[in-house]
Amino acid sequence: MPRPKSLLKKLTVDVAQRSHNCQHVPSHRIQQGDKRLKVTKDRTDEHYCVTCAVESIDAGIRRLQELRRELLNEQP
Ligand SMILES: [Zn+2]
């Protein structure tokens, strides 16, 4: 069986080289040296602050668990 495909290739964590606003909630400020989530969409990168990134990751985990349960006919 081939290696499982990752659904999450377009997500990486990097470190901001300069300060800028979070691209999910512009009032969130990412400082130089802060970790951030890099999301690559159509060859452009968006960067989210840790707060927004963790929220998205948690929502993603819940969604993936739902899909997994649905595929395996498991009850929630
Ligand atoms: Zn944010």
PDB file of the backbone (N, CA, C, O) and the ligand in Angstrom, with CONECT records:
HET     ZN  A 101       1
ATOM      1  N   MET A   1       0.844  -1.192   0.000  1.00  0.00           N
ATOM      2  CA  MET A   1       0.000   0.000   0.000  1.00  0.00           C
ATOM      3  C   MET A   1       0.886   1.252   0.000  1.00  0.00           C
ATOM      4  O   MET A   1       1.839   1.333   0.775  1.00  0.00           O
ATOM      5  N   PRO A   2       0.580   2.218  -0.858  1.00  0.00           N
ATOM      6  CA  PRO A   2       1.423   3.429  -0.854  1.00  0.00           C
ATOM      7  C   PRO A   2       1.335   4.186   0.460  1.00  0.00           C
ATOM      8  O   PRO A   2       0.384   4.034   1.228  1.00  0.00           O
ATOM      9  N   ARG A   3       2.328   4.986   0.694  1.00  0.00           N
ATOM     10  CA  ARG A   3       2.343   5.824   1.884  1.00  0.00           C
ATOM     11  C   ARG A   3       1.101   6.713   1.906  1.00  0.00           C
ATOM     12  O   ARG A   3       0.710   7.230   0.859  1.00  0.00           O
ATOM     13  N   PRO A   4       0.463   6.909   3.074  1.00  0.00           N
ATOM     14  CA  PRO A   4      -0.737   7.754   3.095  1.00  0.00           C
ATOM     15  C   PRO A   4      -0.423   9.164   2.613  1.00  0.00           C
ATOM     16  O   PRO A   4       0.629   9.729   2.911  1.00  0.00           O
ATOM     17  N   LYS A   5      -1.364   9.708   1.864  1.00  0.00           N
ATOM     18  CA  LYS A   5      -1.196  11.083   1.383  1.00  0.00           C
ATOM     19  C   LYS A   5      -1.486  12.059   2.500  1.00  0.00           C
ATOM     20  O   LYS A   5      -2.432  11.875   3.266  1.00  0.00           O
ATOM     21  N   SER A   6      -0.684  13.084   2.593  1.00  0.00           N
ATOM     22  CA  SER A   6      -0.982  14.119   3.579  1.00  0.00           C
ATOM     23  C   SER A   6      -1.976  15.105   3.000  1.00  0.00           C
ATOM     24  O   SER A   6      -1.836  15.548   1.860  1.00  0.00           O
ATOM     25  N   LEU A   7      -2.970  15.442   3.783  1.00  0.00           N
ATOM     26  CA  LEU A   7      -3.936  16.461   3.384  1.00  0.00           C
ATOM     27  C   LEU A   7      -3.426  17.845   3.758  1.00  0.00           C
ATOM     28  O   LEU A   7      -4.040  18.857   3.421  1.00  0.00           O
ATOM     29  N   LEU A   8      -2.317  17.878   4.446  1.00  0.00           N
ATOM     30  CA  LEU A   8      -1.907  19.123   5.102  1.00  0.00           C
ATOM     31  C   LEU A   8      -0.577  19.646   4.592  1.00  0.00           C
ATOM     32  O   LEU A   8       0.166  20.307   5.318  1.00  0.00           O
ATOM     33  N   LYS A   9      -0.286  19.344   3.335  1.00  0.00           N
ATOM     34  CA  LYS A   9       0.996  19.757   2.775  1.00  0.00           C
ATOM     35  C   LYS A   9       1.197  21.258   2.784  1.00  0.00           C
ATOM     36  O   LYS A   9       2.329  21.741   2.821  1.00  0.00           O
ATOM     37  N   LYS A  10       0.114  21.985   2.752  1.00  0.00           N
ATOM     38  CA  LYS A  10       0.238  23.426   2.556  1.00  0.00           C
ATOM     39  C   LYS A  10       0.337  24.211   3.848  1.00  0.00           C
ATOM     40  O   LYS A  10       0.254  25.439   3.849  1.00  0.00           O
ATOM     41  N   LEU A  11       0.513  23.501   4.940  1.00  0.00           N
ATOM     42  CA  LEU A  11       0.626  24.173   6.236  1.00  0.00           C
ATOM     43  C   LEU A  11       2.017  23.958   6.812  1.00  0.00           C
ATOM     44  O   LEU A  11       2.491  22.827   6.912  1.00  0.00           O
ATOM     45  N   THR A  12       2.662  25.046   7.188  1.00  0.00           N
ATOM     46  CA  THR A  12       3.943  24.940   7.878  1.00  0.00           C
ATOM     47  C   THR A  12       4.022  26.033   8.938  1.00  0.00           C
ATOM     48  O   THR A  12       3.281  27.014   8.898  1.00  0.00           O
ATOM     49  N   VAL A  13       4.932  25.842   9.882  1.00  0.00           N
ATOM     50  CA  VAL A  13       5.178  26.867  10.897  1.00  0.00           C
ATOM     51  C   VAL A  13       6.504  27.523  10.554  1.00  0.00           C
ATOM     52  O   VAL A  13       7.491  26.837  10.288  1.00  0.00           O
ATOM     53  N   ASP A  14       6.526  28.838  10.559  1.00  0.00           N
ATOM     54  CA  ASP A  14       7.808  29.528  10.413  1.00  0.00           C
ATOM     55  C   ASP A  14       7.879  30.688  11.402  1.00  0.00           C
ATOM     56  O   ASP A  14       7.010  30.841  12.261  1.00  0.00           O
ATOM     57  N   VAL A  15       8.898  31.481  11.274  1.00  0.00           N
ATOM     58  CA  VAL A  15       9.141  32.589  12.206  1.00  0.00           C
ATOM     59  C   VAL A  15       9.118  33.883  11.390  1.00  0.00           C
ATOM     60  O   VAL A  15       9.752  33.982  10.339  1.00  0.00           O
ATOM     61  N   ALA A  16       8.378  34.866  11.893  1.00  0.00           N
ATOM     62  CA  ALA A  16       8.262  36.142  11.177  1.00  0.00           C
ATOM     63  C   ALA A  16       9.614  36.858  11.153  1.00  0.00           C
ATOM     64  O   ALA A  16      10.255  37.030  12.190  1.00  0.00           O
ATOM     65  N   GLN A  17      10.027  37.263   9.985  1.00  0.00           N
ATOM     66  CA  GLN A  17      11.292  38.007   9.846  1.00  0.00           C
ATOM     67  C   GLN A  17      11.099  39.497  10.151  1.00  0.00           C
ATOM     68  O   GLN A  17      12.057  40.221  10.425  1.00  0.00           O
ATOM     69  N   ARG A  18       9.830  39.936  10.094  1.00  0.00           N
ATOM     70  CA  ARG A  18       9.515  41.316  10.455  1.00  0.00           C
ATOM     71  C   ARG A  18       8.098  41.327  11.027  1.00  0.00           C
ATOM     72  O   ARG A  18       7.351  40.367  10.837  1.00  0.00           O
ATOM     73  N   SER A  19       7.722  42.391  11.718  1.00  0.00           N
ATOM     74  CA  SER A  19       6.366  42.484  12.272  1.00  0.00           C
ATOM     75  C   SER A  19       5.360  42.717  11.151  1.00  0.00           C
ATOM     76  O   SER A  19       5.648  43.410  10.175  1.00  0.00           O
ATOM     77  N   HIS A  20       4.188  42.133  11.305  1.00  0.00           N
ATOM     78  CA  HIS A  20       3.098  42.406  10.349  1.00  0.00           C
ATOM     79  C   HIS A  20       1.780  41.982  10.984  1.00  0.00           C
ATOM     80  O   HIS A  20       1.772  41.349  12.039  1.00  0.00           O
ATOM     81  N   ASN A  21       0.663  42.330  10.342  1.00  0.00           N
ATOM     82  CA  ASN A  21      -0.640  41.939  10.871  1.00  0.00           C
ATOM     83  C   ASN A  21      -0.963  40.499  10.477  1.00  0.00           C
ATOM     84  O   ASN A  21      -0.568  40.019   9.414  1.00  0.00           O
ATOM     85  N   CYS A  22      -1.688  39.831  11.360  1.00  0.00           N
ATOM     86  CA  CYS A  22      -2.233  38.506  11.081  1.00  0.00           C
ATOM     87  C   CYS A  22      -3.180  38.623   9.878  1.00  0.00           C
ATOM     88  O   CYS A  22      -3.939  39.588   9.778  1.00  0.00           O
ATOM     89  N   GLN A  23      -3.136  37.645   8.970  1.00  0.00           N
ATOM     90  CA  GLN A  23      -3.979  37.749   7.778  1.00  0.00           C
ATOM     91  C   GLN A  23      -5.362  37.135   7.968  1.00  0.00           C
ATOM     92  O   GLN A  23      -6.165  37.111   7.035  1.00  0.00           O
ATOM     93  N   HIS A  24      -5.640  36.640   9.167  1.00  0.00           N
ATOM     94  CA  HIS A  24      -6.998  36.189   9.464  1.00  0.00           C
ATOM     95  C   HIS A  24      -7.763  37.288  10.193  1.00  0.00           C
ATOM     96  O   HIS A  24      -8.888  37.623   9.820  1.00  0.00           O
ATOM     97  N   VAL A  25      -7.152  37.841  11.225  1.00  0.00           N
ATOM     98  CA  VAL A  25      -7.743  38.964  11.960  1.00  0.00           C
ATOM     99  C   VAL A  25      -6.703  40.094  11.961  1.00  0.00           C
ATOM    100  O   VAL A  25      -5.738  40.048  12.724  1.00  0.00           O
ATOM    101  N   PRO A  26      -6.899  41.094  11.115  1.00  0.00           N
ATOM    102  CA  PRO A  26      -5.854  42.107  10.909  1.00  0.00           C
ATOM    103  C   PRO A  26      -5.475  42.903  12.165  1.00  0.00           C
ATOM    104  O   PRO A  26      -4.404  43.508  12.207  1.00  0.00           O
ATOM    105  N   SER A  27      -6.332  42.910  13.179  1.00  0.00           N
ATOM    106  CA  SER A  27      -5.961  43.618  14.410  1.00  0.00           C
ATOM    107  C   SER A  27      -4.965  42.827  15.254  1.00  0.00           C
ATOM    108  O   SER A  27      -4.395  43.362  16.205  1.00  0.00           O
ATOM    109  N   HIS A  28      -4.750  41.547  14.911  1.00  0.00           N
ATOM    110  CA  HIS A  28      -3.720  40.764  15.604  1.00  0.00           C
ATOM    111  C   HIS A  28      -2.361  41.117  15.001  1.00  0.00           C
ATOM    112  O   HIS A  28      -2.185  41.080  13.783  1.00  0.00           O
ATOM    113  N   ARG A  29      -1.419  41.453  15.851  1.00  0.00           N
ATOM    114  CA  ARG A  29      -0.092  41.821  15.381  1.00  0.00           C
ATOM    115  C   ARG A  29       0.866  40.657  15.602  1.00  0.00           C
ATOM    116  O   ARG A  29       0.933  40.101  16.699  1.00  0.00           O
ATOM    117  N   ILE A  30       1.593  40.297  14.577  1.00  0.00           N
ATOM    118  CA  ILE A  30       2.666  39.300  14.687  1.00  0.00           C
ATOM    119  C   ILE A  30       3.972  40.076  14.768  1.00  0.00           C
ATOM    120  O   ILE A  30       4.293  40.865  13.879  1.00  0.00           O
ATOM    121  N   GLN A  31       4.724  39.845  15.842  1.00  0.00           N
ATOM    122  CA  GLN A  31       5.996  40.565  16.026  1.00  0.00           C
ATOM    123  C   GLN A  31       7.133  39.803  15.350  1.00  0.00           C
ATOM    124  O   GLN A  31       7.070  38.587  15.174  1.00  0.00           O
ATOM    125  N   GLN A  32       8.152  40.532  14.983  1.00  0.00           N
ATOM    126  CA  GLN A  32       9.368  39.895  14.467  1.00  0.00           C
ATOM    127  C   GLN A  32       9.840  38.836  15.457  1.00  0.00           C
ATOM    128  O   GLN A  32       9.918  39.099  16.657  1.00  0.00           O
ATOM    129  N   GLY A  33      10.153  37.649  14.966  1.00  0.00           N
ATOM    130  CA  GLY A  33      10.615  36.567  15.834  1.00  0.00           C
ATOM    131  C   GLY A  33       9.495  35.675  16.340  1.00  0.00           C
ATOM    132  O   GLY A  33       9.766  34.605  16.885  1.00  0.00           O
ATOM    133  N   ASP A  34       8.223  36.093  16.173  1.00  0.00           N
ATOM    134  CA  ASP A  34       7.103  35.245  16.591  1.00  0.00           C
ATOM    135  C   ASP A  34       6.934  34.072  15.623  1.00  0.00           C
ATOM    136  O   ASP A  34       7.176  34.188  14.422  1.00  0.00           O
ATOM    137  N   LYS A  35       6.511  32.946  16.188  1.00  0.00           N
ATOM    138  CA  LYS A  35       6.105  31.841  15.327  1.00  0.00           C
ATOM    139  C   LYS A  35       4.782  32.185  14.670  1.00  0.00           C
ATOM    140  O   LYS A  35       3.991  32.945  15.230  1.00  0.00           O
ATOM    141  N   ARG A  36       4.533  31.645  13.506  1.00  0.00           N
ATOM    142  CA  ARG A  36       3.268  31.873  12.805  1.00  0.00           C
ATOM    143  C   ARG A  36       2.984  30.674  11.927  1.00  0.00           C
ATOM    144  O   ARG A  36       3.889  29.912  11.589  1.00  0.00           O
ATOM    145  N   LEU A  37       1.724  30.510  11.558  1.00  0.00           N
ATOM    146  CA  LEU A  37       1.336  29.419  10.657  1.00  0.00           C
ATOM    147  C   LEU A  37       1.323  29.949   9.237  1.00  0.00           C
ATOM    148  O   LEU A  37       0.655  30.941   8.943  1.00  0.00           O
ATOM    149  N   LYS A  38       2.054  29.294   8.365  1.00  0.00           N
ATOM    150  CA  LYS A  38       2.084  29.679   6.952  1.00  0.00           C
ATOM    151  C   LYS A  38       1.149  28.762   6.175  1.00  0.00           C
ATOM    152  O   LYS A  38       1.291  27.539   6.196  1.00  0.00           O
ATOM    153  N   VAL A  39       0.201  29.371   5.496  1.00  0.00           N
ATOM    154  CA  VAL A  39      -0.787  28.627   4.705  1.00  0.00           C
ATOM    155  C   VAL A  39      -0.580  29.000   3.242  1.00  0.00           C
ATOM    156  O   VAL A  39      -0.751  30.156   2.857  1.00  0.00           O
ATOM    157  N   THR A  40      -0.217  28.023   2.441  1.00  0.00           N
ATOM    158  CA  THR A  40       0.023  28.290   1.020  1.00  0.00           C
ATOM    159  C   THR A  40      -1.238  27.982   0.229  1.00  0.00           C
ATOM    160  O   THR A  40      -1.723  26.851   0.229  1.00  0.00           O
ATOM    161  N   LYS A  41      -1.761  28.996  -0.444  1.00  0.00           N
ATOM    162  CA  LYS A  41      -2.971  28.857  -1.258  1.00  0.00           C
ATOM    163  C   LYS A  41      -2.672  29.393  -2.635  1.00  0.00           C
ATOM    164  O   LYS A  41      -2.258  30.544  -2.768  1.00  0.00           O
ATOM    165  N   ASP A  42      -2.872  28.591  -3.666  1.00  0.00           N
ATOM    166  CA  ASP A  42      -2.639  29.071  -5.034  1.00  0.00           C
ATOM    167  C   ASP A  42      -1.297  29.790  -5.158  1.00  0.00           C
ATOM    168  O   ASP A  42      -1.216  30.864  -5.754  1.00  0.00           O
ATOM    169  N   ARG A  43      -0.285  29.217  -4.615  1.00  0.00           N
ATOM    170  CA  ARG A  43       1.090  29.737  -4.693  1.00  0.00           C
ATOM    171  C   ARG A  43       1.329  31.041  -3.943  1.00  0.00           C
ATOM    172  O   ARG A  43       2.419  31.604  -4.033  1.00  0.00           O
ATOM    173  N   THR A  44       0.330  31.536  -3.201  1.00  0.00           N
ATOM    174  CA  THR A  44       0.635  32.679  -2.345  1.00  0.00           C
ATOM    175  C   THR A  44       0.540  32.222  -0.891  1.00  0.00           C
ATOM    176  O   THR A  44      -0.212  31.303  -0.565  1.00  0.00           O
ATOM    177  N   ASP A  45       1.298  32.864  -0.041  1.00  0.00           N
ATOM    178  CA  ASP A  45       1.330  32.484   1.365  1.00  0.00           C
ATOM    179  C   ASP A  45       0.530  33.470   2.200  1.00  0.00           C
ATOM    180  O   ASP A  45       0.591  34.682   1.997  1.00  0.00           O
ATOM    181  N   GLU A  46      -0.230  32.912   3.154  1.00  0.00           N
ATOM    182  CA  GLU A  46      -0.869  33.745   4.168  1.00  0.00           C
ATOM    183  C   GLU A  46      -0.295  33.331   5.504  1.00  0.00           C
ATOM    184  O   GLU A  46       0.039  32.165   5.714  1.00  0.00           O
ATOM    185  N   HIS A  47      -0.183  34.280   6.398  1.00  0.00           N
ATOM    186  CA  HIS A  47       0.404  33.987   7.707  1.00  0.00           C
ATOM    187  C   HIS A  47      -0.576  34.339   8.814  1.00  0.00           C
ATOM    188  O   HIS A  47      -1.101  35.451   8.877  1.00  0.00           O
ATOM    189  N   TYR A  48      -0.806  33.367   9.680  1.00  0.00           N
ATOM    190  CA  TYR A  48      -1.740  33.559  10.785  1.00  0.00           C
ATOM    191  C   TYR A  48      -1.000  33.551  12.110  1.00  0.00           C
ATOM    192  O   TYR A  48      -0.021  32.827  12.288  1.00  0.00           O
ATOM    193  N   CYS A  49      -1.484  34.365  13.033  1.00  0.00           N
ATOM    194  CA  CYS A  49      -0.880  34.399  14.369  1.00  0.00           C
ATOM    195  C   CYS A  49      -1.177  33.089  15.108  1.00  0.00           C
ATOM    196  O   CYS A  49      -2.014  32.295  14.678  1.00  0.00           O
ATOM    197  N   VAL A  50      -0.484  32.885  16.209  1.00  0.00           N
ATOM    198  CA  VAL A  50      -0.625  31.626  16.954  1.00  0.00           C
ATOM    199  C   VAL A  50      -2.077  31.420  17.405  1.00  0.00           C
ATOM    200  O   VAL A  50      -2.598  30.308  17.312  1.00  0.00           O
ATOM    201  N   THR A  51      -2.736  32.485  17.894  1.00  0.00           N
ATOM    202  CA  THR A  51      -4.129  32.354  18.362  1.00  0.00           C
ATOM    203  C   THR A  51      -5.037  31.851  17.243  1.00  0.00           C
ATOM    204  O   THR A  51      -5.780  30.886  17.424  1.00  0.00           O
ATOM    205  N   CYS A  52      -4.973  32.507  16.090  1.00  0.00           N
ATOM    206  CA  CYS A  52      -5.813  32.108  14.959  1.00  0.00           C
ATOM    207  C   CYS A  52      -5.407  30.734  14.440  1.00  0.00           C
ATOM    208  O   CYS A  52      -6.261  29.931  14.064  1.00  0.00           O
ATOM    209  N   ALA A  53      -4.105  30.465  14.422  1.00  0.00           N
ATOM    210  CA  ALA A  53      -3.617  29.188  13.909  1.00  0.00           C
ATOM    211  C   ALA A  53      -4.139  28.031  14.757  1.00  0.00           C
ATOM    212  O   ALA A  53      -4.598  27.019  14.227  1.00  0.00           O
ATOM    213  N   VAL A  54      -4.064  28.192  16.087  1.00  0.00           N
ATOM    214  CA  VAL A  54      -4.500  27.109  16.976  1.00  0.00           C
ATOM    215  C   VAL A  54      -6.011  26.887  16.833  1.00  0.00           C
ATOM    216  O   VAL A  54      -6.484  25.750  16.858  1.00  0.00           O
ATOM    217  N   GLU A  55      -6.763  27.986  16.684  1.00  0.00           N
ATOM    218  CA  GLU A  55      -8.209  27.859  16.465  1.00  0.00           C
ATOM    219  C   GLU A  55      -8.509  27.077  15.183  1.00  0.00           C
ATOM    220  O   GLU A  55      -9.348  26.176  15.171  1.00  0.00           O
ATOM    221  N   SER A  56      -7.812  27.438  14.114  1.00  0.00           N
ATOM    222  CA  SER A  56      -8.026  26.746  12.832  1.00  0.00           C
ATOM    223  C   SER A  56      -7.614  25.285  12.923  1.00  0.00           C
ATOM    224  O   SER A  56      -8.291  24.405  12.391  1.00  0.00           O
ATOM    225  N   ILE A  57      -6.503  25.034  13.598  1.00  0.00           N
ATOM    226  CA  ILE A  57      -6.031  23.654  13.724  1.00  0.00           C
ATOM    227  C   ILE A  57      -7.040  22.829  14.506  1.00  0.00           C
ATOM    228  O   ILE A  57      -7.354  21.701  14.126  1.00  0.00           O
ATOM    229  N   ASP A  58      -7.556  23.399  15.620  1.00  0.00           N
ATOM    230  CA  ASP A  58      -8.532  22.668  16.431  1.00  0.00           C
ATOM    231  C   ASP A  58      -9.807  22.386  15.622  1.00  0.00           C
ATOM    232  O   ASP A  58     -10.360  21.288  15.693  1.00  0.00           O
ATOM    233  N   ALA A  59     -10.271  23.384  14.853  1.00  0.00           N
ATOM    234  CA  ALA A  59     -11.459  23.183  14.017  1.00  0.00           C
ATOM    235  C   ALA A  59     -11.172  22.114  12.957  1.00  0.00           C
ATOM    236  O   ALA A  59     -12.030  21.286  12.651  1.00  0.00           O
ATOM    237  N   GLY A  60      -9.962  22.144  12.407  1.00  0.00           N
ATOM    238  CA  GLY A  60      -9.566  21.160  11.404  1.00  0.00           C
ATOM    239  C   GLY A  60      -9.542  19.750  11.972  1.00  0.00           C
ATOM    240  O   GLY A  60      -9.992  18.801  11.330  1.00  0.00           O
ATOM    241  N   ILE A  61      -9.014  19.624  13.178  1.00  0.00           N
ATOM    242  CA  ILE A  61      -8.966  18.310  13.839  1.00  0.00           C
ATOM    243  C   ILE A  61     -10.384  17.784  14.039  1.00  0.00           C
ATOM    244  O   ILE A  61     -10.656  16.613  13.770  1.00  0.00           O
ATOM    245  N   ARG A  62     -11.297  18.650  14.514  1.00  0.00           N
ATOM    246  CA  ARG A  62     -12.687  18.213  14.714  1.00  0.00           C
ATOM    247  C   ARG A  62     -13.306  17.761  13.395  1.00  0.00           C
ATOM    248  O   ARG A  62     -13.989  16.738  13.341  1.00  0.00           O
ATOM    249  N   ARG A  63     -13.067  18.516  12.347  1.00  0.00           N
ATOM    250  CA  ARG A  63     -13.623  18.187  11.032  1.00  0.00           C
ATOM    251  C   ARG A  63     -13.051  16.864  10.506  1.00  0.00           C
ATOM    252  O   ARG A  63     -13.781  16.040   9.956  1.00  0.00           O
ATOM    253  N   LEU A  64     -11.752  16.674  10.679  1.00  0.00           N
ATOM    254  CA  LEU A  64     -11.131  15.434  10.221  1.00  0.00           C
ATOM    255  C   LEU A  64     -11.666  14.237  11.005  1.00  0.00           C
ATOM    256  O   LEU A  64     -11.863  13.158  10.446  1.00  0.00           O
ATOM    257  N   GLN A  65     -11.900  14.436  12.307  1.00  0.00           N
ATOM    258  CA  GLN A  65     -12.454  13.344  13.111  1.00  0.00           C
ATOM    259  C   GLN A  65     -13.865  12.991  12.650  1.00  0.00           C
ATOM    260  O   GLN A  65     -14.232  11.817  12.598  1.00  0.00           O
ATOM    261  N   GLU A  66     -14.663  14.026  12.312  1.00  0.00           N
ATOM    262  CA  GLU A  66     -16.010  13.771  11.784  1.00  0.00           C
ATOM    263  C   GLU A  66     -15.947  12.964  10.489  1.00  0.00           C
ATOM    264  O   GLU A  66     -16.679  11.989  10.315  1.00  0.00           O
ATOM    265  N   LEU A  67     -15.065  13.384   9.584  1.00  0.00           N
ATOM    266  CA  LEU A  67     -14.947  12.696   8.294  1.00  0.00           C
ATOM    267  C   LEU A  67     -14.488  11.255   8.494  1.00  0.00           C
ATOM    268  O   LEU A  67     -14.965  10.339   7.824  1.00  0.00           O
ATOM    269  N   ARG A  68     -13.556  11.070   9.427  1.00  0.00           N
ATOM    270  CA  ARG A  68     -13.038   9.740   9.716  1.00  0.00           C
ATOM    271  C   ARG A  68     -14.162   8.832  10.247  1.00  0.00           C
ATOM    272  O   ARG A  68     -14.318   7.688   9.822  1.00  0.00           O
ATOM    273  N   ARG A  69     -14.939   9.390  11.195  1.00  0.00           N
ATOM    274  CA  ARG A  69     -16.058   8.630  11.761  1.00  0.00           C
ATOM    275  C   ARG A  69     -17.077   8.292  10.679  1.00  0.00           C
ATOM    276  O   ARG A  69     -17.603   7.180  10.630  1.00  0.00           O
ATOM    277  N   GLU A  70     -17.351   9.278   9.802  1.00  0.00           N
ATOM    278  CA  GLU A  70     -18.333   9.050   8.742  1.00  0.00           C
ATOM    279  C   GLU A  70     -17.861   7.926   7.812  1.00  0.00           C
ATOM    280  O   GLU A  70     -18.651   7.062   7.432  1.00  0.00           O
ATOM    281  N   LEU A  71     -16.591   7.939   7.451  1.00  0.00           N
ATOM    282  CA  LEU A  71     -16.061   6.911   6.560  1.00  0.00           C
ATOM    283  C   LEU A  71     -16.111   5.528   7.201  1.00  0.00           C
ATOM    284  O   LEU A  71     -16.344   4.530   6.520  1.00  0.00           O
ATOM    285  N   LEU A  72     -15.895   5.474   8.487  1.00  0.00           N
ATOM    286  CA  LEU A  72     -15.847   4.191   9.181  1.00  0.00           C
ATOM    287  C   LEU A  72     -17.191   3.810   9.802  1.00  0.00           C
ATOM    288  O   LEU A  72     -17.297   2.817  10.521  1.00  0.00           O
ATOM    289  N   ASN A  73     -18.215   4.618   9.511  1.00  0.00           N
ATOM    290  CA  ASN A  73     -19.549   4.382  10.076  1.00  0.00           C
ATOM    291  C   ASN A  73     -19.555   4.292  11.600  1.00  0.00           C
ATOM    292  O   ASN A  73     -20.298   3.505  12.187  1.00  0.00           O
ATOM    293  N   GLU A  74     -18.727   5.101  12.217  1.00  0.00           N
ATOM    294  CA  GLU A  74     -18.711   5.099  13.676  1.00  0.00           C
ATOM    295  C   GLU A  74     -19.687   6.145  14.200  1.00  0.00           C
ATOM    296  O   GLU A  74     -19.909   7.184  13.578  1.00  0.00           O
ATOM    297  N   GLN A  75     -20.248   5.852  15.333  1.00  0.00           N
ATOM    298  CA  GLN A  75     -21.118   6.836  15.976  1.00  0.00           C
ATOM    299  C   GLN A  75     -20.262   7.841  16.728  1.00  0.00           C
ATOM    300  O   GLN A  75     -19.237   7.481  17.307  1.00  0.00           O
ATOM    301  N   PRO A  76     -20.683   9.109  16.720  1.00  0.00           N
ATOM    302  CA  PRO A  76     -19.901  10.114  17.445  1.00  0.00           C
ATOM    303  C   PRO A  76     -19.902   9.874  18.962  1.00  0.00           C
ATOM    304  O   PRO A  76     -19.287  10.636  19.708  1.00  0.00           O
TER     305      PRO A  76
HETATM  306 ZN    ZN A 101      -4.668  36.183  14.301  1.00  0.00          ZN2+
END
